[in-house]
Amino acid sequence: MSAVFDLHCDTLTAFMTPGRCLDTLNDPQSAFALCRLPQGQSWAQCCAIFVPDGLPEGDVFPFFHTHVESFRRQGARFADRARICRTAGEAEAAWERDKAALFLTVENGAVLGRDLGRAEELARAGVVMVTLTWNGENAIGSGSQTDHGLTAFGREAVRELIRWGIVLDVSHLNDRGFWDLMEETDGPVAASHSNARAMCPHQRNLTDRQAREIARRGGLVGLNYYSPFLRSDGRAAEFEDVYRHAAHFLELGLEHCLALGSDFDGADLPACLDGCEKVPELGRYLEEKLGRDTAEKVLWKNAWDFFARKIQNG
């Protein structure tokens, strides 16, 4: 099967500015766009509602609901080419009908404010994964540009999100917060769009120890296409850089945990990966380097298997 399962894009909320198309998921200017998907390619896309740091607390949940409604509206408008999904079974049904499978996620646990009841509301809205922080601090904990760990409320929030079957995403969480989270749960977690710090020493990337811990728990790590997370010399990334990070993670034992997390429309991506139609070429490159079986695991199978285990029953 020719397929892609991408754990993270910011397309849903990236272009809500005057003069831009309100149908962000089908805007030809978007890096991820339904109209740009390669013909004959089965595609699953996690679409994040990105909640900016510093948004006034009273504005956060209305902001969230605005974009939930946008997601639903676009799902209905483009029902001929995509289906909003909550389970792997629904994604399979979408693929059988040659439609893209769209999953709703949230980037930044600030969406909870200080209200644990919002975890249930997120689940009922169809959210399948939450990135606990962005770069700064929120009521849950601290992101990569700060140095605090999980708060007392954050530890409660983690347990509540788990109770509602929402996948915990550690991308953006700082090192202290990561290990605090490991103390709160023995279950699998995802790093939806993070690379290997050993290959590129950026705080947003995972240490080897963190990557091994995610693998030990049966979690997921999605390779991010953003050049500064792939290489540290200021040059635009190439397929070889994605491969280097993939090969390093595979050496650490992530054969069944490694996936894609493009960060489409959330970062300025290199020319070789600045649109979803270019991903099949990356797939062919990885197949040449890693072999077909391993490349397919990275491109879609590992993410598919994880979602089938975690959210098959909603």
ROTOR-491732 format. One record per residue (C-alpha): x negated, y negated, z negated. Coordinates in nm, 4 decimals, padded with zeros to 6 digits, m for minus. Example, Ala and Ser with C-alpha at 12.3 -4.5 7.8 and 13.67 -1.06 7.14 Angstrom:
BEGIN
+----------+----------+----------+
:        u :        v :        w :
+----------+----------+----------+
: m01.2300 :  00.4500 : m00.7800 :
: m01.3670 :  00.1060 : m00.7140 :
+----------+----------+----------+
This chain:
BEGIN
+----------+----------+----------+
:        u :        v :        w :
+----------+----------+----------+
:  00.0000 :  00.0000 :  00.0000 :
: m00.1212 : m00.3485 :  00.0868 :
: m00.0441 : m00.5424 : m00.2309 :
: m00.1496 : m00.8270 : m00.4616 :
: m00.0510 : m00.8871 : m00.8246 :
: m00.1645 : m01.2322 : m00.9437 :
: m00.1420 : m01.3069 : m01.3156 :
: m00.1458 : m01.6870 : m01.3041 :
: m00.0535 : m01.9869 : m01.0926 :
:  00.0589 : m02.3382 : m01.1909 :
:  00.2629 : m02.3987 : m00.8773 :
:  00.5976 : m02.4270 : m01.0517 :
:  00.5042 : m02.7408 : m01.2481 :
:  00.2035 : m02.8731 : m01.0561 :
:  00.3736 : m03.0999 : m00.8063 :
:  00.6727 : m03.2559 : m00.9796 :
:  00.5735 : m03.6028 : m00.8604 :
:  00.7559 : m03.8584 : m00.6401 :
:  00.7313 : m03.7781 : m00.2730 :
:  00.6556 : m03.4094 : m00.3201 :
:  00.8819 : m03.1230 : m00.2304 :
:  01.0973 : m03.0095 : m00.5240 :
:  01.0790 : m02.6561 : m00.3871 :
:  00.7268 : m02.6147 : m00.5224 :
:  00.7226 : m02.2386 : m00.4653 :
:  00.7774 : m02.2847 : m00.0923 :
:  00.5858 : m02.6077 : m00.0308 :
:  00.3247 : m02.5607 :  00.2459 :
:  00.0986 : m02.7971 :  00.0499 :
:  00.0939 : m02.5558 : m00.2456 :
: m00.1864 : m02.3007 : m00.2652 :
:  00.0758 : m02.0449 : m00.3568 :
:  00.3790 : m02.0795 : m00.1330 :
:  00.6284 : m01.8200 : m00.0201 :
:  00.5914 : m01.9507 :  00.3352 :
:  00.2143 : m01.8911 :  00.3200 :
:  00.2260 : m01.5323 :  00.1989 :
:  00.0642 : m01.2934 :  00.4470 :
:  00.3036 : m01.0879 :  00.6563 :
:  00.3360 : m00.7283 :  00.5404 :
:  00.1751 : m00.8032 :  00.2030 :
:  00.3573 : m00.6899 : m00.1093 :
:  00.3049 : m00.9693 : m00.3633 :
:  00.3788 : m01.0146 : m00.7329 :
:  00.3164 : m01.3593 : m00.8774 :
:  00.3236 : m01.4779 : m01.2372 :
:  00.4484 : m01.8384 : m01.2232 :
:  00.3565 : m02.0446 : m01.5292 :
:  00.5488 : m02.3302 : m01.6797 :
:  00.2482 : m02.5397 : m01.7786 :
:  00.3152 : m02.7492 : m02.0902 :
:  00.0560 : m03.0310 : m02.1092 :
: m00.1290 : m03.0966 : m02.4322 :
: m00.0007 : m03.4103 : m02.6022 :
:  00.3561 : m03.3918 : m02.4730 :
:  00.5763 : m03.5390 : m02.7508 :
:  00.7253 : m03.2568 : m02.9564 :
:  01.0804 : m03.3678 : m02.8864 :
:  01.0135 : m03.3521 : m02.5104 :
:  00.8580 : m03.0062 : m02.5001 :
:  01.1643 : m02.7835 : m02.4984 :
:  01.3639 : m03.0023 : m02.2565 :
:  01.0570 : m02.9928 : m02.0285 :
:  01.0540 : m02.6131 : m02.0551 :
:  01.4242 : m02.5820 : m01.9738 :
:  01.3943 : m02.8192 : m01.6774 :
:  01.1399 : m02.5886 : m01.5196 :
:  01.3289 : m02.2725 : m01.6093 :
:  01.6181 : m02.4164 : m01.4122 :
:  01.3848 : m02.5076 : m01.1258 :
:  01.2534 : m02.1504 : m01.1220 :
:  01.6044 : m02.0071 : m01.1144 :
:  01.7219 : m02.2521 : m00.8491 :
:  01.4293 : m02.1720 : m00.6241 :
:  01.4757 : m01.8006 : m00.6836 :
:  01.8335 : m01.8318 : m00.5587 :
:  01.7417 : m02.0575 : m00.2670 :
:  01.4697 : m01.8256 : m00.1417 :
:  01.6416 : m01.4996 : m00.2289 :
:  01.5760 : m01.3756 :  00.1235 :
:  01.2014 : m01.3656 :  00.0576 :
:  01.1565 : m01.3435 : m00.3220 :
:  01.3195 : m01.2015 : m00.6341 :
:  01.2875 : m01.3205 : m00.9916 :
:  01.1857 : m01.0194 : m01.2001 :
:  01.1659 : m00.9323 : m01.5666 :
:  01.0473 : m00.5711 : m01.5374 :
:  00.8167 : m00.3633 : m01.3227 :
:  01.1221 : m00.1750 : m01.2001 :
:  01.2723 : m00.4965 : m01.0642 :
:  00.9406 : m00.5802 : m00.8988 :
:  00.9369 : m00.2401 : m00.7328 :
:  01.2872 : m00.3024 : m00.5995 :
:  01.1724 : m00.6396 : m00.4623 :
:  00.8776 : m00.4816 : m00.2834 :
:  01.0997 : m00.2132 : m00.1350 :
:  01.3009 : m00.4954 :  00.0251 :
:  00.9877 : m00.6769 :  00.1471 :
:  01.0322 : m00.9558 : m00.1060 :
:  00.7790 : m01.1177 : m00.3367 :
:  00.8265 : m01.0419 : m00.7070 :
:  00.8187 : m01.3550 : m00.9256 :
:  00.7587 : m01.3371 : m01.3017 :
:  00.8042 : m01.6342 : m01.5359 :
:  00.5274 : m01.7158 : m01.7840 :
:  00.4344 : m02.0139 : m02.0025 :
:  00.0939 : m02.1771 : m02.0325 :
:  00.0555 : m02.3365 : m02.3772 :
:  00.2257 : m02.2058 : m02.6899 :
:  00.3070 : m02.5683 : m02.7731 :
:  00.6410 : m02.4728 : m02.6175 :
:  00.7337 : m02.3210 : m02.9550 :
:  00.6778 : m02.6450 : m03.1405 :
:  00.7078 : m02.5276 : m03.5008 :
:  01.0210 : m02.3217 : m03.4441 :
:  00.9851 : m01.9428 : m03.4492 :
:  01.3376 : m01.9126 : m03.3111 :
:  01.2128 : m02.0369 : m02.9780 :
:  01.0375 : m01.7027 : m02.9197 :
:  01.3787 : m01.5435 : m02.8737 :
:  01.4862 : m01.8258 : m02.6431 :
:  01.1753 : m01.7728 : m02.4284 :
:  01.2467 : m01.4011 : m02.4034 :
:  01.6101 : m01.4621 : m02.3101 :
:  01.4953 : m01.7104 : m02.0431 :
:  01.2890 : m01.4329 : m01.8859 :
:  00.9408 : m01.5334 : m02.0023 :
:  00.7142 : m01.2274 : m01.9966 :
:  00.3805 : m01.3819 : m02.1062 :
:  00.2654 : m01.6854 : m02.3053 :
: m00.0807 : m01.8421 : m02.3026 :
: m00.1152 : m01.9302 : m02.6712 :
: m00.2991 : m02.2605 : m02.6207 :
: m00.4241 : m02.4873 : m02.3505 :
: m00.7515 : m02.6758 : m02.4006 :
: m00.6567 : m02.8688 : m02.7144 :
: m00.4721 : m02.7902 : m03.0346 :
: m00.1107 : m02.7026 : m03.0963 :
:  00.0862 : m02.5628 : m03.3901 :
: m00.0368 : m02.2099 : m03.3070 :
: m00.4081 : m02.2742 : m03.2836 :
: m00.6930 : m02.4272 : m03.0869 :
: m00.8035 : m02.4127 : m02.7267 :
: m01.1436 : m02.3946 : m02.5651 :
: m01.2268 : m02.7612 : m02.6259 :
: m01.1742 : m02.7346 : m03.0031 :
: m01.3153 : m02.5095 : m03.2722 :
: m01.0347 : m02.4130 : m03.5104 :
: m00.8672 : m02.0737 : m03.5183 :
: m00.5049 : m01.9672 : m03.5508 :
: m00.2936 : m02.1591 : m03.7992 :
: m00.0700 : m01.9924 : m04.0573 :
:  00.2248 : m02.0762 : m03.8331 :
:  00.0313 : m01.9374 : m03.5368 :
: m00.0072 : m01.6011 : m03.7069 :
:  00.3677 : m01.5888 : m03.7649 :
:  00.4339 : m01.6989 : m03.4073 :
:  00.2118 : m01.4230 : m03.2701 :
:  00.4106 : m01.1604 : m03.4589 :
:  00.7399 : m01.3108 : m03.3392 :
:  00.6317 : m01.3208 : m02.9746 :
:  00.5278 : m00.9577 : m02.9998 :
:  00.8621 : m00.8706 : m03.1557 :
:  01.0359 : m01.0112 : m02.8476 :
:  00.8127 : m00.8170 : m02.6107 :
:  00.6215 : m01.1182 : m02.4796 :
:  00.2630 : m01.0532 : m02.3696 :
:  00.0041 : m01.2631 : m02.5542 :
: m00.2381 : m01.4396 : m02.3193 :
: m00.5770 : m01.5391 : m02.4640 :
: m00.7003 : m01.7504 : m02.1705 :
: m00.7833 : m02.1003 : m02.3058 :
: m00.7963 : m01.9710 : m02.6652 :
: m01.1327 : m02.0463 : m02.8267 :
: m01.3592 : m01.7765 : m02.9695 :
: m01.2498 : m01.8198 : m03.3295 :
: m00.8847 : m01.8082 : m03.2303 :
: m00.9432 : m01.4983 : m03.0190 :
: m01.0795 : m01.3003 : m03.3125 :
: m00.8108 : m01.4346 : m03.5456 :
: m00.5583 : m01.2946 : m03.2991 :
: m00.7337 : m00.9578 : m03.2974 :
: m00.6756 : m00.9449 : m03.6738 :
: m00.3013 : m01.0018 : m03.6267 :
: m00.2290 : m00.7285 : m03.3729 :
: m00.3683 : m00.3963 : m03.2639 :
: m00.1767 : m00.4148 : m02.9360 :
: m00.2911 : m00.5037 : m02.5844 :
: m00.3404 : m00.8659 : m02.4821 :
: m00.4110 : m01.0365 : m02.1504 :
: m00.6621 : m01.2974 : m02.0401 :
: m00.4605 : m01.4014 : m01.7371 :
: m00.7198 : m01.6282 : m01.5741 :
: m01.0659 : m01.5959 : m01.7299 :
: m01.4059 : m01.4816 : m01.6014 :
: m01.7268 : m01.3438 : m01.7548 :
: m01.9334 : m01.5817 : m01.9686 :
: m02.2441 : m01.3711 : m01.9050 :
: m02.2145 : m01.4592 : m01.5346 :
: m02.1142 : m01.8243 : m01.5879 :
: m02.1669 : m01.9763 : m01.9350 :
: m01.8415 : m02.1721 : m01.9622 :
: m01.6402 : m02.1687 : m02.2859 :
: m01.3272 : m02.0794 : m02.0884 :
: m01.4860 : m01.7492 : m01.9918 :
: m01.4880 : m01.4295 : m02.1958 :
: m01.7873 : m01.2977 : m02.3848 :
: m01.8818 : m00.9350 : m02.3261 :
: m01.7579 : m00.8478 : m02.6723 :
: m01.4196 : m01.0059 : m02.6039 :
: m01.3871 : m00.8309 : m02.2682 :
: m01.4689 : m00.4939 : m02.4240 :
: m01.2108 : m00.5530 : m02.6961 :
: m00.9424 : m00.6325 : m02.4399 :
: m01.0351 : m00.3161 : m02.2519 :
: m01.0333 : m00.1066 : m02.5698 :
: m00.6734 : m00.2142 : m02.6296 :
: m00.5616 : m00.1436 : m02.2730 :
: m00.5171 : m00.5105 : m02.1885 :
: m00.5741 : m00.7157 : m01.8737 :
: m00.8337 : m00.9657 : m01.7496 :
: m00.7466 : m01.1753 : m01.4421 :
: m01.0316 : m01.3126 : m01.2310 :
: m01.0053 : m01.6920 : m01.1932 :
: m01.1014 : m01.8487 : m00.8552 :
: m01.2087 : m02.1874 : m00.9960 :
: m01.5718 : m02.2533 : m00.8955 :
: m01.6943 : m02.3910 : m01.2341 :
: m01.5749 : m02.0688 : m01.3987 :
: m01.7500 : m01.8551 : m01.1360 :
: m02.0865 : m02.0306 : m01.1089 :
: m02.2684 : m02.3012 : m01.3041 :
: m02.4758 : m02.4757 : m01.0355 :
: m02.2001 : m02.7063 : m00.9107 :
: m02.1664 : m02.5326 : m00.5730 :
: m01.8375 : m02.4053 : m00.4345 :
: m01.7752 : m02.0417 : m00.5145 :
: m01.7712 : m01.7677 : m00.2515 :
: m01.6332 : m01.4141 : m00.2438 :
: m01.9705 : m01.2929 : m00.3690 :
: m01.9178 : m01.4861 : m00.6936 :
: m01.5823 : m01.3203 : m00.7560 :
: m01.7496 : m00.9866 : m00.6884 :
: m02.0345 : m01.0619 : m00.9332 :
: m01.7866 : m01.1233 : m01.2146 :
: m01.5829 : m00.8178 : m01.1172 :
: m01.8938 : m00.5982 : m01.1092 :
: m02.0014 : m00.7231 : m01.4510 :
: m01.6606 : m00.6522 : m01.6038 :
: m01.6625 : m00.3071 : m01.4460 :
: m02.0004 : m00.2371 : m01.6049 :
: m01.8389 : m00.3242 : m01.9398 :
: m01.5714 : m00.0583 : m01.8867 :
: m01.2824 : m00.2672 : m01.7481 :
: m01.2053 : m00.0398 : m01.4526 :
: m00.8442 : m00.0016 : m01.5657 :
: m00.8075 : m00.3576 : m01.6990 :
: m00.9416 : m00.5897 : m01.4302 :
: m00.6969 : m00.7901 : m01.2177 :
: m00.6531 : m01.1215 : m01.0350 :
: m00.5619 : m01.4538 : m01.1998 :
: m00.6101 : m01.7073 : m00.9226 :
: m00.5146 : m02.0323 : m01.1009 :
: m00.3490 : m02.1437 : m00.7751 :
: m00.2346 : m02.5067 : m00.7983 :
: m00.3907 : m02.5423 : m01.1423 :
: m00.7445 : m02.6166 : m01.0253 :
: m00.9362 : m02.7300 : m00.7176 :
: m01.0284 : m02.3968 : m00.5638 :
: m01.3073 : m02.3215 : m00.3146 :
: m01.2196 : m02.3257 :  00.0547 :
: m01.2430 : m01.9476 :  00.0803 :
: m00.9640 : m01.9047 : m00.1797 :
: m00.7572 : m02.2215 : m00.1683 :
: m00.4438 : m02.0508 : m00.0375 :
: m00.2625 : m01.7254 : m00.0976 :
: m00.3027 : m01.6247 :  00.2667 :
: m00.6796 : m01.5934 :  00.2073 :
: m00.6550 : m01.3316 : m00.0675 :
: m00.6346 : m01.0313 :  00.1707 :
: m00.9789 : m01.1256 :  00.3010 :
: m01.1069 : m01.1235 : m00.0579 :
: m00.9464 : m00.7815 : m00.0918 :
: m01.1347 : m00.6510 :  00.2098 :
: m01.4584 : m00.7924 :  00.0696 :
: m01.4032 : m00.6240 : m00.2653 :
: m01.3151 : m00.2984 : m00.0922 :
: m01.6477 : m00.3062 :  00.0926 :
: m01.8344 : m00.3748 : m00.2315 :
: m01.6402 : m00.1628 : m00.4797 :
: m01.4685 :  00.1016 : m00.2712 :
: m01.0997 :  00.1189 : m00.1877 :
: m00.9764 :  00.2808 : m00.5099 :
: m01.1447 :  00.0314 : m00.7428 :
: m01.0554 : m00.2666 : m00.5248 :
: m00.6877 : m00.1684 : m00.5276 :
: m00.6979 : m00.1429 : m00.9058 :
: m00.8257 : m00.5002 : m00.9222 :
: m00.5910 : m00.6332 : m00.6548 :
: m00.2689 : m00.4920 : m00.7982 :
: m00.2655 : m00.1492 : m00.9595 :
: m00.4037 : m00.2416 : m01.3020 :
: m00.1621 : m00.5324 : m01.3431 :
:  00.1233 : m00.3176 : m01.2143 :
:  00.0451 : m00.0375 : m01.4606 :
:  00.0158 : m00.2830 : m01.7500 :
:  00.3491 : m00.4475 : m01.6739 :
:  00.5124 : m00.1090 : m01.6265 :
:  00.3994 : m00.0118 : m01.9782 :
:  00.4723 : m00.3442 : m02.1450 :
:  00.7928 : m00.4717 : m01.9868 :
:  00.9480 : m00.1836 : m01.7945 :
:  01.2587 : m00.1976 : m02.0110 :
:  01.2798 : m00.5750 : m02.0406 :
+----------+----------+----------+
